[in-house]
Every structure is written in structure tokens, then in C-alpha cells.
């Protein structure tokens, strides 16, 4: 953060080349989102050229969720209303706050942000048609995508359990809000066929533990076969059609270097959140079983105390008995602290929970396949930005870094990720 606020392009570039930092960013949405947001907020007329270079560098390193966040970010104005991050940059450009040396660089960042937002919005329209089983609406949404249709279908879907998938297979894997019947499965099949026909060849050829699309088709057939009246061969015609397409394509076209490079990059993107999920599972294991572990340790200590007393070692017996009591008391306190029904003691955990969604913005997170909006918050600078009401840009002589730093340092932050951010 200090490198961004100090407009130090070289230091920012060095940080992003640090593999430990990149690994940390892959496992923390909050860090990715915070880094990019601070870069936008710190972009004022002083050091503007360096700020634009920093924003461009971070934008290239950012993943889809970080870009989604920034494209949807709205900053409150002191005079009322709000302004988007894109418009902040656009107004800086239009009001002459750039020069020839950085005008082109800023234009490229703005164009990429606008194009990303366009694809994101098209994706949301298509998702609405899918979860409502509206085949005609999906068809219209695909036609409305125009030249962006392949990009829309290649967008990533982030599941609650930590996995990542291409949006193409969303109809096959999403958890629908109703119990499915045979008619619903037929509609899902028709929707997927429309999306399948519009998908890029590189995604259809994508290899990820076997052909990615084919493996998801087979799994979907197994999933829907359990529904009464559907049958075990419900997707067999699509599977056979796809097999024929793959066979012909394999004979006609060998994989190019571009396809191989794209496969490698896309596979990395699909794997990142899965790695994060494994990390979370380690924490979850301890959280779920620490009570049993504590009880087991207490039982062992108690047994040792009894044995020591029988063998005439009263001091050892007393020590082991005290240790067993401490373990049980500690486990009991931890249980109380984690109980949301206990007011006061559970406040810190609640604050941590709110921090975990603070940098997600106005996008939606897939929860078991069902999307739910998350309220927008801004911990780094919760007050309205000092933006000029006439120009729509940050006021001159405004240094957001100091106020943002004070906001963090002036609060008791329970989330260790935020503490890490302040040290970057």
C-alpha cells in the first residue's frame, strides 16, 4: 500500500514479482480488491503519470473478481449522489488532468475497464435467464452479447465451496432454487445447447483433467438421471454430438501454441480458488474438531493424574489435574466466544465477518449456485470521497493515503488480512 500511495512504480512491480505476495493475493479477495481500489483512490494530479502506470500494472495482474469489483464500484460524493471508478478516470482525462505522455495509457485502462464491465453485465443477464429456465430469454441474451458472446461464456463462476468453473457449464452445475422435474431438465438441456453452439473452439478443446466440457456433461447426466422420468441417457445425444465434433477437430487441427498457452493460463485460473478452499479446509478441520481434541487431551491428563496419585506422586497428579481443568475451561471459553447468541463476546467475530465482504463491492457471489447481492462497504476510506461536484474528480491537494491509513490504524481490526494490507 505504501508503494502505491508513494507512486513508486518500480516497488509495486517488484512486489508483484514476489511469489509469496502473489500466493497471498490468490487466497485473499480482500487483498486483491483493496490494492486495486487504493490505486484508483490515490490517483490525483500529483504523481499522476506514476499512478496511471501503477493502475495499469495492477489491472493486468488482477483476476476477474477484482476487476468485477472495480468496474461496479460507486464512490459517494459529499454533495450527494455517487460516481463510478471508471467515471473518475474518464473525467480526469476529459478535464485535462493528463498530458500527452500518459493520456494513451489512461485511455487503454479505461477502455479495458469499460469492456470488462460490458461483458460482466451481459453475463448477469444471461444468468437470470438460466436460473428462471427461460430458453427464449437465454437465446435473446446470447444474441445481445454479439461479439462478446465467447468472452461471456468463458467468464469464471466462483462457487461457495471454493471451486471455479467456466460460465458455459453453469446450467449443468448450479443449484437451482426449486426441486427439478423432467420438464426442467429438458429446458436446461436446451439452454446448454444454445450456449454450447455459441462457445469458442478453444474452450471446447480445453483440457483440464481430460476434456473439461465433456467431463462436465457426463457428470451432469449422472446428476439429472436421478430425477424421476429423466433417465440415464438424458444428455447422451449431446455427448455423442460433442464426441464427433472433438474427433473431427482433432483430425483437422492440431493444438497451436496459442491454444496450449491459453489452456495453461485458464487451468491456473480454475485452480486458484480450489487451492484456497484446501487452505480453508485445514482451518475448518481445527474449528470443527478442537472441542474433541481438547476433551481427549483433558481425558489423558486426568488418567495420568489418577495414575500418578496411585503411584504416590501427588505433585505430578496435582499438576496433571490442573492442566486438564485448564484445557476444559479454555475449550469452554472458546465455545462461548464462537456462539453468536452471546452478545458482547461475539462482537469481534461479527466485525471480522463484515470485513470479509468489505471489498467485494456490488457484484454477486455465488452461494451454492444461488446468487445473492452483498452490500457495498469501504473500510479503507468509509467517508465520502472529496470529489469536486462540477468536475466529478478528486479535489486538488487531496491525499487519500493519509486518511485511509489513519482509518485503518485508528480502528481495532480483528481480521489479520487487513493487518497484512497495512504493511504492504
N, C-alpha and C positions, 0 to 999 in steps of 0.2 A: 504494500500500500504506500509506503514512504517513497518507493521508486516512482510510482505513478504520480503522487502528489508533487514530487520534486521534478517532474518532467524528464526523468532520466531514462531515455530510450534504451541505452546500452545495458543498464542494470536490469530493466524489465526483460530484455531479450535474454540476458544471462539467466535470470530466474526461470524463464520458460524452458530453458535448455537443461535445467536441473531435473533429473528423473524423479527424485524424491518429491519435488513440488508437483510435477505432472501427475504422479501417482496419487498424491493427496487431492488434487483437483478432480481426478476421476471418481474419487469416492465421496466427494462433498459438493452437492449442488450449491450450498450456501457460499462456499469459497469462490466457485466459478462466477456465480451471479454477482457477488459483491465486488470482485475485481473489475468486472466489466462496467458495473454501474458507477463505481468510483472514477473510472477513467472518463466516462461521459460527464459526470458532475464536475470534475476538475478542469474541464476544457473551457478556459476563459481566454481573454485576449493576451494574457501574459504567458509566454511559452506555448503559444497556440500551435506552432509548427510541430513541436515535440509531442504535444498532446495528441494531435491527429495521428502521428506515427504510432504512438502507444495504442490508441484506439484501434487502428488498423491491424496492428500486431496481435492484440488480444482477440479481436473479432475473428481472425484467421485461426487462432488456437481454440476458440470457444466451440463447445458442442451444440447440438440442436436445442437443448433445453435452455442453455444460457442465451442463445440468440432469440429463442421464443420469448424469454423474459424481457429482454431489452426492447424488442420490437413492440411489445404490448405495454411497456412501462409508461405511466402517466404521472407527471410531477405536478403537485398542487401549487397554484400561484397564490401569493399573498393577497392579491386583489380579487381572488375568486376564480373558479374555473381551473383548468389544468392544461398542460402542454405535454406532448409526447417527446420521447428522446429523439426520435427522428426529426421532429419539427424544430427542436432546439438546434440541432446541427444544420438543418436546412436554413433556418433564419439567420444563423451566424454567417452562412455563405451568402445569402441574399442581401444582408445589411452591410456587406463589405468588410467583414471582420476577418477575411482571409486575404492572402496575397497570391501572386502567380505561382510561387514555389510550393504551396500546399493546397491550392484550390482543387487541383486534379485529384490529389489523394483523398481529400474530403468528399469529393463527388463520388469517387469509387466506393467509399464506405457507405455513403447514403444510399446509392443505388443497390448495393448488396443487401442492406437492411430492408429497403422497401420491397425488393424481390422476395426476400425470405418471409416477410410478413404476408405478402400476397399468397405465397404457397401455403403458409400456415392457415390463413383464413379459408382458402379453398379446401384444405384438408378438414377443417371443422365442419364445413357444410356437407361434405361427403360423409363424415362420421354420423351426423344427425340422421341422414337417410338410412344408413346401415342399421343403427340401433332401433329404428322405427319400422324395419322390414319393408321399406318403401322402394320397390325396384325402380319405378319411374323417376322418383326423386334422385336416386343414385345415378341413373342414366343421365339425367339433366345436369347433375353436379359434375360428372365426368366430362360432359361436353363443354360445360362452363370453364373447366380447367384449361382447355385449349392447349397451348404449347407447354404448359406447366404440368400436364397430367402425369407424366413419368416421374417428375420430381415429387409430386404429391404422394404417389404410391410407394415411393422409396423412403419417405419420411419414417422416422423411428417412432414406435409406440413403447412407452415405458410403463410396465406393469407394476402393480403394487408389490408383488413378491420379489421384485428386483430384476426381472428379465427384460429383454429388449427384443422387439420384432419389427420387421418391415410392415408398413401400413397395409400392404397388399393382403396379408394374412389376418388382418384384424377381424373380418367377418367370421373366420374359422375359429378364432381363439377367444373372442370377447365373451365375458359372462353377461348374458342378456338379463334384463330385468323381469322376465316372465318365464314360466316353465314352457319349454318349446314343444311344439307338436309337429306332425308331418308337414303341414302346410308351411309352417315357419321355416323348416329345413329346406323346402323347395325354393322359398324366397331367398334364403341365404345362399343357396347354390346358384341361383340366377344372378344375384348381386356379385358373387365372387367371379362368375364367368365374365361379367361386364368388366370388372377390374382386371381380370387376367388378360383379356384381349387388349387392354389399353396399356399393359405394363411393358417396361423396357426389356429388351432382349437380355441386357446384362444382369438384370435382377432374376429373370427366369433361368439364366445359366449359373447363377450364383451358387457356389459350393461352400457349405458350412456343415460339416459332418454329413456329407452326402449332399445331393441337390436340395437346397433349402426349401423351395416351393413344394417339391414333390413330397418331402418328408412331412410337411405340414398338412398337405392334402390327405395323406394316409392317416395321420393322427386324427384329423377332423372326421374322416369316415368312421373311425373307431369310436369317436366321441358321440356322433349323431346316431350311430347304429343302435345305441341303447334306447332310443326313443321309440315308443310303440308305433308300429306301422311304417317305420322308415326302412329298415332292412340293412343288412351288412354291406350291400353293394351300392349304397346311395350316391357315392361320388365316383363310382368305377368308370363311368363314361368320360368324366373329366380327366381321371388318371390316365386312361388309355390314350386320350387325345394328347395329353401332355407328353406321355412317353413317346408317341410318334413324332411330336414336334422336336423333342430333345434328340431323338435318333437321327432325324434328318439334319438338324442343325449341327450335330457332331460330325456328320459326314461332309457337310458343305463348308463348315467354317471351324478352323482350329482357334483356340483361345489366343487372343492377341495379348501383347504386353500390357496394353491399357486395361483389358479385362482382368488380367491377373492382378495388376496393381489395385484396381477398384475392388476386387474380391478381398484382397488383404486388408484394405482400409475399412471396408464395410464390415468385415468379420470382427475387426478390432472394436468398432462402434457397438456391435451387438454383444460383445463380450464384456465391455467395461462395467455395466451395471450388474452383470452376473457376478463379477469379482466382488463388487461392493456388497452384494447380497450374501456372499460367503463370509465376508468380514462381519456383517451384521449378525449372521447366524452364530458366530463364535460368542458375541456379546449376548445374544438371546439365550444360548445354552446356559451360560452362567446365571443370567437373570431368572431363568425358569427353574434351575436346579440348585441354586445356592442355599435354599432352605433345607433341602435334603442333605446337601453336603455338610451344612452346619450341624444338623441333627446327628449325622453319622459321626462327625468329629467329637461332638459332645458325648455320645454313647461310648466311644473309645476311651475318652478321658475319664468318664465315670467308672468304666470297667477297670481301668488302670488304678484309679483311686481306691476301689474296693480291694483289688489285689494287693496294693501297697499297704493298706491298713491291716489286712490279714497277715502279711509278712512282717508286720511290726515296723513299718516305715511311715509313721504318722505325718512327718513333714512333707514327704512326697505325696501322700494321699491327700493332704490338705491342698497342696499346690494344684494337683490334677482336678480336684473338686472345684476349686475357684476358677480354673481355666474353663471347665465345662459350663459353669454358670455364666461366665463372660461371653462365651460363644453363643449360648442360647439367648442371652439378653441382647447381644448385638444383632442376631438374626431377627429378634422381635422388633427392635427399633427400625431396622431396615424395612420390615414389612409395613410398619406404621407409616414410615416416610413415603412408601410407594402407594399407599392407599389414598386414592383421590377423594374419598369421603371424609378424610380427616383434614379439616380446614387448618390453615396456617402452616402445618408441617409439609403439606403437598404443594405449597405455592411455588417453591423453587422449581419443582418438576414441571409445573404448568407453564412457567416462564420459558423453560427450556423447550417445551413443545411448541410454543408460539414462535420461538426463534427458528425452529427447524423449517418453517414455511415462509419465513420473512422475505426471502429473496426469490420466491417463485413467481411473484407478480400476478398478472391477470390471466395467465394461461390455466389450463386444466390438467390435473394429474389423474391418470387412470387408476382407479381404485377397484381392484378385482374386475377390471374390464368396464366399470361404470364410471363415467367422468363426473367429477364434482368440482365446482369452482372454489378457489381458495382466495380468501380476502387478501388484498394487497397491503403490504406493510413495508416500511423502510426504516431499518434500525440505524443505518449509518447516518442518516440525516432525516429524522422524523418530522421536523418542522418544514413548512412550505419553503420552496427554493426562492432565493432573492432574484426573481426573473423580471425583467423590465416589461411592463404591461403593454407598451407600444411596439417594442421590437420582438418580444417573445423570447429573448435570450438572457443569459445570466448578466447581471449588472456588472459594470466595471469595478475593479478593485475588490472583487469578492473572492475570498479564498475559502472554498468549501472544505479544504483539507483540515484546517484547524478546528472548525466547528464540528466536523464529523469525528475527528479524533477525540475531542472533548466529550462528545455524546457517548462514545464507547467507554472512555476512561471514567466518566462520571457515573456509570451505572454498574451495578453488580451483575456481571454476565455469567450465567450458570453454564452456558454451552461452551465447551472447550474449543470448538471450531472457531468461534468468534474471537477467543483469546489468541488463537493462532493467526487470525487475519491481522490483528493489530501489530503483529511482529513482523509481517512480511515487508 
